[in-house]
Amino acid sequence: MFRSPFAKICLLHSLLLWFAIPVSSQTFISLSDKRAAIKNPKFYISEIIDARSNKEIVGIVQRGINNKPVIAQLKSGFQDEVRKCLTEFLQPKTDRSPLIIRVLKLNVFERTLLTSETAIAELVVEFFKNTDWGLILVKSAGSTIMSNGLDVTRSHGRNIELCFADCLSQVNTVLSEQLLASASTIAYKELFKTPDVLDKYEYPIVDDTLLVKGVYKNFIEFRDNAPGITSDFSIKEKANYTGAAYDATRGVVKTLDGKVSNVWGYSDEKRIFIKLGEEFFEVFEEDGIFWFEGYDISDYKTNLSIPGKSLVMAAFTGYLFYQVQVGWNSRKVKYAINLGNGDLISLN
């Protein structure tokens, strides 16, 4: 039984996961074997597991002077490209712990304004270790990397590599015997399952009664209600009036050390905001489902036809939704946030 009309909408996303997008053009992203390096590693990677929702592509990017949306794929396939990026961590070493890396999300997209473009890469992974008492989760890690310029398509590979390096550094920091001894076990086959937006999650962002004020540097910090920046920060927003097609409110996070570019979102203790490209959008919650309305991150049109799609719009009748009704041709899209892997699921 569905918990709410909103849950019915989210169920339709499963149809999208099995739909093959017609490819008119595409671009290939290649990763380097020299980027994902950290200081004094305590582990090596024994296995790479792909548990992404969409294993066919890594996002939608823009090509040419007309910014034509095209599909982005890893040039040599997921396993080969990720292994290239993790070359320095794939050789077993007796003084290091073997870890399994489970990739839950690897996504890139772009946001174009009149005078600049923003490239965003997001990575969500989990690290597991085999112990005498079973397979345990060592660390959930996430990273969001952004870059700006006049043409940012070529920067996606570099951004992905920086995401991996960031996540590797996170697990290296927390790796300790005391942590491992207190962890619960998980069945190996569970690592291959893709988290669903309708699964029941018991993360702090759902269960905690109070929001911690601060800036989320990545999805995991949002999920755990544990922002990485909690003091001496401010959010500055500036309207960008450059024509209807490019209007945007640029959101900037500033700390005592200067501007922070790589940000997933923030909380002001009462509300949550997610950042897509240059802008922040308020996040709402209903029955454990987190959603927001933001600009289309792909603008990629397909000939997909879902029977009953009128139900999708008709179901937006809850009190949370009546103020933000949009048409099919609106520049804004409603997204649900999959708390299992950080996927943004379009509800339009």
C-alpha positions in Angstrom: 0.0 0.0 0.0 1.3 3.5 -0.9 1.9 5.9 1.9 0.6 8.9 0.0 -0.3 10.1 -3.5 3.3 11.3 -3.7 4.6 7.8 -3.3 2.5 6.7 -6.3 4.3 9.3 -8.4 7.7 8.1 -7.3 6.8 4.5 -8.3 6.7 5.5 -11.9 10.4 6.3 -11.9 11.1 2.6 -12.1 9.8 2.7 -15.6 12.3 5.3 -16.6 15.2 3.1 -15.4 14.4 0.5 -18.0 13.9 2.9 -20.9 16.6 3.1 -23.5 17.2 6.8 -24.4 17.3 7.2 -28.2 20.8 8.4 -29.0 21.1 11.1 -31.6 24.6 12.1 -30.4 26.9 11.5 -27.5 30.2 12.4 -25.9 32.7 10.2 -24.2 34.5 10.9 -20.9 37.9 9.3 -20.3 39.5 9.2 -16.9 43.2 9.4 -16.2 45.3 6.9 -14.2 47.2 9.5 -12.3 44.4 11.6 -10.7 42.9 9.6 -7.7 45.9 9.8 -5.4 45.9 10.4 -1.6 48.7 10.6 1.0 49.6 7.5 3.1 46.8 5.2 2.0 45.8 2.5 4.5 43.9 0.3 2.1 43.7 -1.1 -1.4 40.6 -1.8 -3.6 39.9 -5.5 -4.0 36.6 -5.2 -6.0 34.6 -2.5 -7.8 30.8 -3.0 -7.7 28.5 -1.0 -9.9 25.2 -0.4 -8.1 24.1 2.7 -10.0 20.5 3.2 -11.0 21.4 3.9 -14.6 24.4 1.9 -15.9 24.1 3.0 -19.5 25.1 6.7 -19.2 26.7 9.1 -16.7 24.7 12.2 -17.5 23.7 14.8 -20.0 26.1 17.4 -21.2 26.0 20.2 -23.8 28.0 20.4 -27.0 28.7 23.1 -29.6 27.8 26.8 -29.7 24.1 25.9 -29.5 24.7 23.9 -26.3 23.0 20.9 -27.7 22.2 18.3 -25.0 23.9 15.0 -25.6 24.4 11.8 -23.7 27.6 11.4 -21.7 29.2 7.9 -21.4 32.5 6.6 -20.0 34.7 5.9 -23.0 35.9 2.4 -22.2 32.9 1.4 -20.0 32.4 1.8 -16.3 34.8 -0.9 -15.0 37.7 -0.1 -17.3 37.5 3.7 -16.7 37.1 3.5 -12.9 39.9 0.9 -12.7 42.1 3.4 -14.6 41.2 6.1 -12.1 42.0 3.8 -9.2 45.2 2.3 -10.6 47.3 3.1 -7.6 44.8 1.3 -5.3 44.2 -2.0 -7.2 47.5 -3.8 -6.3 47.2 -5.8 -3.1 49.6 -4.7 -0.4 50.3 -6.6 2.8 50.4 -3.5 5.0 47.0 -2.3 3.7 43.4 -3.4 4.3 41.4 -4.8 1.3 38.2 -2.8 0.7 35.3 -3.3 -1.7 34.1 -0.1 -3.3 30.4 0.1 -4.2 29.5 2.9 -6.5 25.9 4.1 -5.9 26.0 7.2 -8.0 28.3 8.7 -10.7 26.7 11.6 -12.5 27.6 14.7 -14.4 25.6 17.6 -15.8 25.9 21.2 -16.8 24.0 24.4 -16.1 24.3 27.2 -18.7 23.8 30.9 -18.1 24.3 33.7 -20.6 28.1 34.3 -19.9 29.2 31.1 -18.2 28.7 27.4 -17.8 28.9 25.2 -14.7 30.0 21.6 -14.8 28.9 19.4 -11.9 30.1 15.9 -11.0 28.7 13.9 -8.1 29.9 10.6 -6.7 28.3 8.5 -3.9 30.1 5.3 -2.8 30.4 2.9 0.0 33.5 1.0 1.2 33.1 -2.5 2.7 35.6 -4.9 4.3 35.5 -8.7 4.8 36.1 -9.6 8.5 36.0 -12.7 10.6 32.4 -11.9 11.5 31.2 -10.9 8.1 31.1 -8.1 5.5 30.9 -4.7 7.1 30.4 -1.1 6.0 33.5 0.9 6.7 32.4 4.3 5.3 29.8 5.9 3.1 31.4 8.8 1.2 30.1 11.4 -1.2 31.7 14.2 -3.2 30.4 17.0 -5.3 32.9 18.9 -7.6 32.0 22.0 -9.7 33.9 23.9 -12.3 33.1 27.0 -14.3 34.1 28.4 -17.7 32.8 29.3 -21.1 32.8 25.6 -22.2 33.1 23.1 -19.4 32.3 19.8 -21.2 36.0 18.8 -21.2 36.3 19.2 -17.5 33.9 16.4 -16.5 36.7 13.7 -16.5 38.8 15.8 -14.2 35.9 16.5 -11.9 35.0 12.8 -11.6 38.7 12.0 -10.8 38.6 14.7 -8.0 35.4 13.1 -6.7 37.1 9.7 -6.4 40.1 11.2 -4.7 37.9 13.0 -2.2 36.0 9.8 -1.3 39.2 7.8 -1.0 40.6 10.4 1.4 37.4 10.2 3.5 37.6 6.5 4.0 41.3 6.7 4.7 40.7 9.1 7.5 38.2 6.9 9.4 39.8 3.5 8.8 40.5 2.0 12.2 40.1 -1.3 14.0 37.9 0.2 16.7 35.4 1.4 14.0 35.4 -1.9 12.3 34.7 -3.9 15.4 31.5 -1.9 16.1 30.0 -2.2 12.6 27.0 -4.5 11.6 27.3 -7.1 8.8 25.7 -7.2 5.4 25.2 -10.0 2.9 27.5 -9.8 -0.1 24.6 -10.1 -2.6 23.1 -7.0 -1.2 25.9 -4.9 -2.6 24.6 -5.4 -6.1 21.1 -4.0 -5.4 20.2 -0.5 -6.4 18.6 1.6 -3.6 15.0 2.6 -4.4 13.4 5.9 -3.6 10.5 4.1 -2.0 12.6 2.0 0.3 12.3 2.8 4.0 15.4 4.7 5.2 16.4 5.4 8.8 19.0 8.0 8.2 19.3 11.0 10.6 17.8 13.4 8.0 14.6 11.4 8.3 14.6 10.5 12.0 16.2 13.6 13.7 13.7 16.1 15.1 16.1 19.0 14.6 18.1 20.1 11.5 21.8 20.9 12.1 22.6 24.3 10.7 25.4 24.2 8.2 26.7 23.6 4.7 26.5 20.1 3.2 29.6 19.5 1.1 28.2 16.3 -0.3 25.1 14.1 -0.3 26.2 11.9 2.6 26.5 14.9 4.9 22.9 15.8 4.0 21.7 12.3 4.5 23.4 12.1 7.9 22.2 15.6 9.0 25.9 16.3 9.5 27.0 19.3 7.5 30.7 19.6 7.1 30.7 23.4 7.6 28.9 24.5 10.7 30.4 27.8 11.7 31.5 31.1 10.3 29.7 30.8 7.0 27.2 32.9 5.1 25.0 32.4 2.1 25.0 35.2 -0.5 22.5 35.2 -3.3 22.5 37.6 -6.3 20.0 37.8 -9.0 21.2 37.4 -12.6 19.0 39.5 -14.9 20.1 38.6 -18.4 16.9 37.6 -20.1 14.2 35.1 -19.4 16.1 32.1 -20.7 19.1 32.8 -18.4 17.6 34.3 -15.2 19.2 32.7 -12.2 19.8 33.5 -8.6 23.4 32.7 -8.0 24.0 31.2 -4.5 27.5 31.6 -3.0 28.8 30.1 0.2 31.4 32.2 2.0 33.5 31.2 5.0 36.4 32.9 6.7 38.7 31.2 4.3 36.8 32.5 1.3 34.3 31.2 -1.2 33.3 27.5 -1.1 32.6 26.1 -4.6 32.0 22.4 -4.0 28.7 22.4 -2.2 25.7 20.0 -2.2 23.4 22.3 -0.2 22.8 23.8 3.2 20.4 24.0 6.1 19.4 27.1 8.1 18.0 24.9 11.0 14.4 25.3 9.7 14.8 24.5 6.0 17.0 22.6 3.6 18.3 23.8 0.3 20.0 21.9 -2.5 22.3 23.4 -5.0 22.1 22.7 -8.8 24.7 24.6 -10.7 24.6 28.2 -9.5 21.2 28.1 -7.7 19.8 26.9 -4.4 16.3 25.3 -4.3 14.3 24.6 -1.1 13.7 20.9 -0.3 10.4 19.7 1.1 9.6 16.4 2.9 6.4 14.3 2.9 6.1 10.8 4.3 9.9 10.4 4.2 10.2 11.5 0.6 12.3 14.6 0.0 11.6 16.6 -3.1 12.2 20.0 -4.6 11.5 22.0 -7.8 14.5 23.2 -9.7 15.7 23.9 -13.2 15.9 21.0 -15.6 19.4 19.5 -15.3 19.2 17.8 -18.7 16.6 19.4 -20.9 16.9 16.2 -23.0 13.7 15.3 -24.8 12.8 11.7 -25.6 9.8 10.0 -27.3 9.0 8.1 -24.1 5.3 7.6 -23.5 4.2 6.3 -20.2 0.6 5.0 -20.0 -1.2 6.9 -17.3 1.2 9.9 -17.3 -1.8 12.1 -16.6 -1.9 10.4 -13.3 1.4 11.9 -12.5 0.1 15.5 -12.7 -3.3 14.6 -11.3 -1.6 13.2 -8.2 0.0 16.5 -7.3 -3.0 17.5 -5.1 -1.4 17.5 -1.7 -1.2 20.7 0.3 2.5 20.9 -0.3 2.2 21.0 -4.0 -0.6 23.4 -4.9 1.6 26.4 -4.9 4.2 25.1 -7.3 2.1 23.6 -10.2 4.0 23.8 -13.5 3.2 22.7 -17.0 4.9 20.1 -19.1 6.8 22.8 -21.0 8.0 24.7 -17.9 11.8 25.3 -17.4 11.4 23.9 -13.9 11.1 20.3 -13.0 10.1 18.5 -9.8 12.6 16.1 -8.4 12.5 13.5 -5.7 15.8 12.7 -3.9 16.6 9.0 -3.5 18.0 8.8 0.0 19.6 5.5 -0.9 22.1 6.9 -3.4 21.4 10.6 -4.0 19.7 10.2 -7.4 17.5 13.0 -8.5 14.3 11.5 -10.0 12.3 13.7 -12.3 8.6 13.7 -11.5 7.5 15.7 -14.6 
